[in-house]
């Protein structure tokens, strides 16, 4: 039984948020991540991509496809359990 406890407490790396976590403390709100990609195209609900002016920076139309956050470093919009690379 000692091996099971040791395995549950072994730190793992989450492939969604790149944080280390302990499986024994992994909850449904432990991991904060974006379930989609950071893309460069117009927003579905806006014509922002086409409204960029000649002096606008090229990154002005980039955003997370899941939530529309325009900052690549924006905190994730979804929470769930951490997912380890070992879980595949």
DRENSE-59822 format. One record per atom (N, C-alpha, C): x, y negated, z negated; residue number from 1. Coordinates in Angstrom, 2 decimals, padded with zeros to 5 digits. Layout:
BEGIN
+---------+---------+---------+-----+
!       x !       y !       z !   n !
+---------+---------+---------+-----+
!       X !       Y !       Z ! NUM !
...
+---------+---------+---------+-----+
//
This chain:
BEGIN
+---------+---------+---------+-----+
!       x !       y !       z !   n !
+---------+---------+---------+-----+
!  000.81 !  001.19 !  000.00 !   1 !
!  000.00 !  000.00 !  000.00 !   1 !
!  000.86 ! -001.26 !  000.00 !   1 !
!  002.05 ! -001.16 ! -000.45 !   2 !
!  002.96 ! -002.29 ! -000.48 !   2 !
!  003.26 ! -002.81 !  000.92 !   2 !
!  003.35 ! -001.90 !  001.92 !   3 !
!  003.62 ! -002.30 !  003.29 !   3 !
!  002.46 ! -003.10 !  003.87 !   3 !
!  001.21 ! -002.72 !  003.55 !   4 !
!  000.04 ! -003.45 !  004.04 !   4 !
!  000.03 ! -004.87 !  003.51 !   4 !
!  000.32 ! -005.06 !  002.24 !   5 !
!  000.36 ! -006.39 !  001.65 !   5 !
!  001.47 ! -007.21 !  002.27 !   5 !
!  002.61 ! -006.59 !  002.47 !   6 !
!  003.75 ! -007.27 !  003.09 !   6 !
!  003.40 ! -007.70 !  004.51 !   6 !
!  002.74 ! -006.87 !  005.27 !   7 !
!  002.37 ! -007.17 !  006.65 !   7 !
!  001.35 ! -008.31 !  006.72 !   7 !
!  000.38 ! -008.31 !  005.78 !   8 !
! -000.64 ! -009.36 !  005.75 !   8 !
! -000.04 ! -010.72 !  005.42 !   8 !
!  001.03 ! -010.76 !  004.66 !   9 !
!  001.63 ! -012.03 !  004.25 !   9 !
!  002.76 ! -012.49 !  005.16 !   9 !
!  003.13 ! -011.69 !  006.15 !  10 !
!  004.20 ! -012.04 !  007.08 !  10 !
!  003.75 ! -013.22 !  007.95 !  10 !
!  004.59 ! -014.25 !  008.05 !  11 !
!  004.27 ! -015.42 !  008.84 !  11 !
!  004.25 ! -015.07 !  010.34 !  11 !
!  003.26 ! -015.62 !  011.04 !  12 !
!  003.13 ! -015.40 !  012.48 !  12 !
!  003.01 ! -016.75 !  013.15 !  12 !
!  003.23 ! -016.78 !  014.46 !  13 !
!  003.13 ! -018.01 !  015.24 !  13 !
!  001.83 ! -017.98 !  016.03 !  13 !
!  001.05 ! -019.05 !  015.91 !  14 !
! -000.21 ! -019.15 !  016.65 !  14 !
!  000.06 ! -019.60 !  018.08 !  14 !
! -000.50 ! -018.89 !  019.04 !  15 !
! -000.27 ! -019.24 !  020.45 !  15 !
! -001.17 ! -020.37 !  020.92 !  15 !
! -002.14 ! -020.77 !  020.11 !  16 !
! -003.00 ! -021.91 !  020.47 !  16 !
! -002.42 ! -023.24 !  020.00 !  16 !
! -001.98 ! -023.28 !  018.73 !  17 !
! -001.54 ! -024.56 !  018.14 !  17 !
! -000.05 ! -024.59 !  017.81 !  17 !
!  000.65 ! -023.48 !  018.00 !  18 !
!  002.09 ! -023.37 !  017.74 !  18 !
!  002.48 ! -023.58 !  016.29 !  18 !
!  001.56 ! -023.37 !  015.37 !  19 !
!  001.85 ! -023.46 !  013.94 !  19 !
!  002.08 ! -022.05 !  013.40 !  19 !
!  002.91 ! -021.95 !  012.36 !  20 !
!  003.06 ! -020.65 !  011.71 !  20 !
!  001.93 ! -020.50 !  010.70 !  20 !
!  001.50 ! -019.26 !  010.50 !  21 !
!  000.41 ! -019.00 !  009.58 !  21 !
!  000.56 ! -017.63 !  008.94 !  21 !
! -000.10 ! -017.48 !  007.84 !  22 !
! -000.13 ! -016.20 !  007.14 !  22 !
! -001.48 ! -015.54 !  007.44 !  22 !
! -001.50 ! -014.34 !  007.96 !  23 !
! -002.76 ! -013.67 !  008.28 !  23 !
! -003.72 ! -013.59 !  007.09 !  23 !
! -003.19 ! -013.51 !  005.89 !  24 !
! -004.06 ! -013.41 !  004.71 !  24 !
! -004.81 ! -014.70 !  004.42 !  24 !
! -004.36 ! -015.82 !  004.96 !  25 !
! -005.06 ! -017.09 !  004.71 !  25 !
! -005.66 ! -017.67 !  006.00 !  25 !
! -005.78 ! -016.87 !  007.04 !  26 !
! -006.34 ! -017.30 !  008.32 !  26 !
! -007.87 ! -017.36 !  008.22 !  26 !
! -008.44 ! -018.56 !  008.41 !  27 !
! -009.89 ! -018.73 !  008.34 !  27 !
! -010.43 ! -019.27 !  009.66 !  27 !
! -011.73 ! -019.38 !  009.76 !  28 !
! -012.36 ! -019.85 !  011.00 !  28 !
! -012.08 ! -021.33 !  011.29 !  28 !
! -011.45 ! -022.04 !  010.36 !  29 !
! -011.11 ! -023.44 !  010.60 !  29 !
! -009.61 ! -023.70 !  010.46 !  29 !
! -008.81 ! -022.65 !  010.48 !  30 !
! -007.36 ! -022.79 !  010.30 !  30 !
! -006.65 ! -023.41 !  011.51 !  30 !
! -007.12 ! -023.11 !  012.70 !  31 !
! -006.44 ! -023.53 !  013.92 !  31 !
! -007.23 ! -024.64 !  014.60 !  31 !
! -006.56 ! -025.74 !  014.94 !  32 !
! -007.18 ! -026.84 !  015.68 !  32 !
! -006.47 ! -026.93 !  017.02 !  32 !
! -007.22 ! -026.81 !  018.12 !  33 !
! -006.63 ! -026.74 !  019.45 !  33 !
! -007.59 ! -027.25 !  020.52 !  33 !
! -007.09 ! -027.45 !  021.72 !  34 !
! -007.91 ! -027.79 !  022.88 !  34 !
! -008.11 ! -026.50 !  023.69 !  34 !
! -009.34 ! -026.08 !  023.92 !  35 !
! -009.57 ! -024.83 !  024.66 !  35 !
! -009.37 ! -024.97 !  026.16 !  35 !
! -009.10 ! -026.19 !  026.63 !  36 !
! -008.91 ! -026.41 !  028.05 !  36 !
! -007.56 ! -027.09 !  028.30 !  36 !
! -007.28 ! -027.40 !  029.54 !  37 !
! -006.00 ! -027.98 !  029.93 !  37 !
! -006.03 ! -029.50 !  029.97 !  37 !
! -004.85 ! -030.10 !  029.91 !  38 !
! -004.67 ! -031.53 !  030.12 !  38 !
! -004.57 ! -031.70 !  031.63 !  38 !
! -005.55 ! -032.36 !  032.24 !  39 !
! -005.64 ! -032.42 !  033.69 !  39 !
! -005.53 ! -033.85 !  034.22 !  39 !
! -005.37 ! -033.98 !  035.50 !  40 !
! -005.36 ! -035.28 !  036.16 !  40 !
! -006.37 ! -035.25 !  037.30 !  40 !
! -007.54 ! -035.75 !  037.02 !  41 !
! -008.60 ! -035.87 !  038.02 !  41 !
! -009.68 ! -036.74 !  037.43 !  41 !
! -010.70 ! -037.08 !  038.17 !  42 !
! -011.72 ! -037.98 !  037.62 !  42 !
! -012.58 ! -037.23 !  036.60 !  42 !
! -013.05 ! -037.98 !  035.62 !  43 !
! -013.99 ! -037.43 !  034.65 !  43 !
! -015.28 ! -037.08 !  035.38 !  43 !
! -015.91 ! -035.97 !  035.01 !  44 !
! -017.17 ! -035.58 !  035.66 !  44 !
! -018.27 ! -036.61 !  035.46 !  44 !
! -018.27 ! -037.26 !  034.28 !  45 !
! -019.35 ! -038.19 !  033.98 !  45 !
! -018.97 ! -039.65 !  034.27 !  45 !
! -017.83 ! -039.88 !  034.88 !  46 !
! -017.37 ! -041.24 !  035.18 !  46 !
! -016.69 ! -041.26 !  036.53 !  46 !
! -016.50 ! -042.44 !  037.05 !  47 !
! -015.75 ! -042.58 !  038.30 !  47 !
! -014.41 ! -043.23 !  038.00 !  47 !
! -013.93 ! -043.01 !  036.81 !  48 !
! -012.72 ! -043.68 !  036.34 !  48 !
! -011.53 ! -043.44 !  037.27 !  48 !
! -011.38 ! -042.24 !  037.76 !  49 !
! -010.23 ! -041.92 !  038.62 !  49 !
! -010.18 ! -042.86 !  039.82 !  49 !
! -011.34 ! -043.16 !  040.38 !  50 !
! -011.42 ! -044.00 !  041.56 !  50 !
! -011.35 ! -045.48 !  041.23 !  50 !
! -011.52 ! -045.84 !  039.96 !  51 !
! -011.49 ! -047.24 !  039.56 !  51 !
! -010.11 ! -047.70 !  039.12 !  51 !
! -009.10 ! -046.85 !  039.17 !  52 !
! -007.76 ! -047.25 !  038.76 !  52 !
! -007.24 ! -048.34 !  039.70 !  52 !
! -006.69 ! -049.36 !  039.08 !  53 !
! -006.14 ! -050.45 !  039.87 !  53 !
! -004.71 ! -050.15 !  040.29 !  53 !
! -004.16 ! -050.96 !  041.18 !  54 !
! -002.80 ! -050.72 !  041.68 !  54 !
! -001.74 ! -050.84 !  040.58 !  54 !
! -002.03 ! -051.58 !  039.51 !  55 !
! -001.06 ! -051.75 !  038.43 !  55 !
! -001.27 ! -050.78 !  037.28 !  55 !
! -002.30 ! -049.93 !  037.36 !  56 !
! -002.54 ! -048.96 !  036.29 !  56 !
! -001.48 ! -047.87 !  036.33 !  56 !
! -001.05 ! -047.42 !  035.15 !  57 !
! -000.04 ! -046.35 !  035.13 !  57 !
! -000.62 ! -045.05 !  035.70 !  57 !
!  000.22 ! -044.20 !  036.28 !  58 !
! -000.27 ! -042.98 !  036.92 !  58 !
! -000.92 ! -042.00 !  035.94 !  58 !
! -000.65 ! -042.15 !  034.64 !  59 !
! -001.24 ! -041.23 !  033.67 !  59 !
! -002.61 ! -041.70 !  033.18 !  59 !
! -003.10 ! -042.81 !  033.68 !  60 !
! -004.35 ! -043.36 !  033.18 !  60 !
! -005.55 ! -042.45 !  033.42 !  60 !
! -005.47 ! -041.54 !  034.38 !  61 !
! -006.61 ! -040.67 !  034.68 !  61 !
! -006.39 ! -039.25 !  034.16 !  61 !
! -005.41 ! -039.07 !  033.29 !  62 !
! -005.17 ! -037.74 !  032.73 !  62 !
! -005.92 ! -037.60 !  031.41 !  62 !
! -006.47 ! -036.40 !  031.18 !  63 !
! -007.27 ! -036.17 !  029.97 !  63 !
! -007.43 ! -034.67 !  029.75 !  63 !
! -007.87 ! -034.32 !  028.53 !  64 !
! -008.20 ! -032.93 !  028.24 !  64 !
! -009.55 ! -032.64 !  028.85 !  64 !
! -009.64 ! -031.60 !  029.64 !  65 !
! -010.86 ! -031.23 !  030.34 !  65 !
! -011.98 ! -030.83 !  029.38 !  65 !
! -011.63 ! -030.39 !  028.19 !  66 !
! -012.63 ! -029.92 !  027.23 !  66 !
! -013.36 ! -031.06 !  026.51 !  66 !
! -012.64 ! -032.14 !  026.18 !  67 !
! -013.24 ! -033.18 !  025.35 !  67 !
! -013.05 ! -034.59 !  025.89 !  67 !
! -012.21 ! -034.75 !  026.92 !  68 !
! -012.00 ! -036.06 !  027.50 !  68 !
! -010.93 ! -036.89 !  026.83 !  68 !
! -010.27 ! -036.37 !  025.78 !  69 !
! -009.21 ! -037.13 !  025.10 !  69 !
! -008.10 ! -037.44 !  026.11 !  69 !
! -007.68 ! -038.70 !  026.15 !  70 !
! -006.71 ! -039.12 !  027.14 !  70 !
! -005.27 ! -039.12 !  026.63 !  70 !
! -005.08 ! -038.79 !  025.38 !  71 !
! -003.73 ! -038.72 !  024.80 !  71 !
! -003.29 ! -037.27 !  024.76 !  71 !
! -002.17 ! -036.97 !  025.40 !  72 !
! -001.67 ! -035.59 !  025.45 !  72 !
! -001.37 ! -035.04 !  024.06 !  72 !
! -001.13 ! -035.93 !  023.09 !  73 !
! -000.84 ! -035.52 !  021.71 !  73 !
! -002.08 ! -035.55 !  020.82 !  73 !
! -003.26 ! -035.73 !  021.40 !  74 !
! -004.50 ! -035.80 !  020.63 !  74 !
! -004.74 ! -034.51 !  019.85 !  74 !
! -005.25 ! -034.66 !  018.66 !  75 !
! -005.58 ! -033.50 !  017.83 !  75 !
! -006.62 ! -032.66 !  018.56 !  75 !
! -006.54 ! -031.35 !  018.39 !  76 !
! -007.47 ! -030.45 !  019.06 !  76 !
! -008.92 ! -030.77 !  018.77 !  76 !
! -009.79 ! -030.41 !  019.67 !  77 !
! -011.22 ! -030.70 !  019.52 !  77 !
! -012.01 ! -029.49 !  019.03 !  77 !
! -011.34 ! -028.36 !  018.87 !  78 !
! -012.01 ! -027.12 !  018.47 !  78 !
! -011.24 ! -026.47 !  017.33 !  78 !
! -011.97 ! -025.87 !  016.41 !  79 !
! -011.32 ! -025.11 !  015.34 !  79 !
! -011.77 ! -023.66 !  015.39 !  79 !
! -010.87 ! -022.78 !  015.02 !  80 !
! -011.15 ! -021.35 !  015.01 !  80 !
! -010.03 ! -020.66 !  014.23 !  80 !
! -010.02 ! -019.34 !  014.28 !  81 !
! -008.94 ! -018.57 !  013.67 !  81 !
! -007.66 ! -018.76 !  014.48 !  81 !
! -006.51 ! -018.69 !  013.81 !  82 !
! -005.24 ! -018.65 !  014.53 !  82 !
! -005.20 ! -017.35 !  015.32 !  82 !
! -004.52 ! -017.36 !  016.46 !  83 !
! -004.34 ! -016.17 !  017.29 !  83 !
! -002.85 ! -015.97 !  017.46 !  83 !
! -002.36 ! -014.85 !  017.00 !  84 !
! -000.93 ! -014.55 !  017.05 !  84 !
! -000.56 ! -013.93 !  018.39 !  84 !
!  000.69 ! -014.11 !  018.78 !  85 !
!  001.20 ! -013.44 !  019.97 !  85 !
!  001.17 ! -011.92 !  019.77 !  85 !
!  001.18 ! -011.48 !  018.51 !  86 !
!  001.14 ! -010.05 !  018.20 !  86 !
! -000.26 ! -009.45 !  018.39 !  86 !
! -001.28 ! -010.31 !  018.52 !  87 !
! -002.66 ! -009.84 !  018.60 !  87 !
! -003.07 ! -009.34 !  019.98 !  87 !
! -002.21 ! -009.48 !  020.96 !  88 !
! -002.56 ! -009.09 !  022.34 !  88 !
! -002.85 ! -007.64 !  022.50 !  88 !
+---------+---------+---------+-----+
//
